């Protein structure tokens, strides 16, 4: 699994999309693994697909279900997949599950969308997608 800082992930996503589209291939699949409510209300990068690693009320990951859902959206296990979550931790487990299921090109956004907690227990102040000023939208 590739570990990309937010700005690296954004640059990779743009370049890889351009390259693959020029070759007549699908752009990388950008997946937000947070629960749907997190993705909608906290905010998310534009164009991201929400496929939760786990969902309320169970809050229990099901790696086979997740891999099947990503494959259904990706269409093929060799399509590049970029994962994002809140802080970059869920994506490590989700990415490992995809690789175990046979996905060959998996990357994740280090520090995720909101980043690490600061000394005051607040996110988006030290690192992360939003902190780095990358594009995002909110419901």
N, C-alpha and C positions, 0 to 999 in steps of 0.2 A: 504494500500500500504506500502511495506517495503521501507525504505530509507537506502540505502547502500553507504558508501563511496567507492571510486574507488577500493581500495585494497580489501575491504570486498566483493564488487560485483564480482571481478575477482575470489577470493577464493570460493565464493558461487557458481559461474557459473561452475567452475571446479569440485567442490565436488558434486553438484547436477547433473551435466552431468554424472559423473562416477556412482553415485547411481542409476539414472534413467535408464541408459544404462544396468547396471547389472540386473535390473528388467525387461528388455525388453521394456522399455518405451522411448518415444522421449526425447531428451535432452531439456532443457529449450530453449525457443525462445528468442534470443537476438536481439532487434530491435533498430535501429538508427532512430529516428523520425525527424532528420534534413532533409532539402531539399537535393535531390540527389547530387546537385553540391557541397554543403557543405561537405557531406560525402566523396565524391570522391577526392576533391581537398585539403581540410583541413586535411583529414586523418580520419581513423576510426579503431576500434578494428577489428582484424581478425575474420572472421566467422559471423559477424553481418549482419542482413537483414535490408535493407533500406526500411522503410515504412513511408513516410513523414507525419507528423502531418498536415502540409500545404505545398503547393508547389507554385512556381512562375507560372503565374503572379498574381494569386488571393491573395495569402498570407493569406487566410482565412481558419481557421480550419473547418473541417466537421467531427464531432465526429462519426456520424453513418458510414460514408465512411471509416474512419480510423479503427473503430472497426471491420467492415466487412472485411477489408483487412488483419487485424491481425488474425482474426478467420480463414480466408482462408489459411493463412500461417501456423498457429498453428495447425489447424485440430480439435481442441477442446478447449473449454473455461476453462478447468481445467488444461491445460498445463501451467507450469510456464512461465511467460514473464518478461524479464528484459529490461528496456528502458534506452536509453542514448540519450542525445542531446548535445548542445554546453556547457551550463552552469548548467543544471539541472532544469531549469524552465519550458520549454516546456513539459518535461516528467511528471511534476505534473499534468498538464491539460490532457495530453494524457492518463496517468494512471487512472485518475478519470473517463475519458470517457470509458476506458476498464472495470473498475469496475462497472460503471453504466450499461454497456452492458452485465454484467454477468460473467466477468472473475474473477476467484476466487484466483489467485496467481500472483499478480502484484508487481514488485519491480522497483525502478529506481536508477540510479547512481547520488548520490548527487554531485554537482559541475560539472557533465557532462564530456565531452571529453576535453574541453579547460579550464574550471574553471572560477573563478571570475576575474574581471578586477583589476589590481594593480593601484597604484597611477599614473602611466604613461599611463593608459588605455590600457594595454597589457594583454593578457590572457596567460595561460600556465606557469605562473610564481609564482602563489600562491597555486593552488590546481588543481584538475581535473585528469582525466585518463592519459593524456600525461605527465603532471607534475610529477605524481607518478611513471613514468617509466614503465608503463604497456605496453604490446604488442600493436602495431598499425602499420597500413600500409597506404600508400598514393599513389594515382594514378600518 
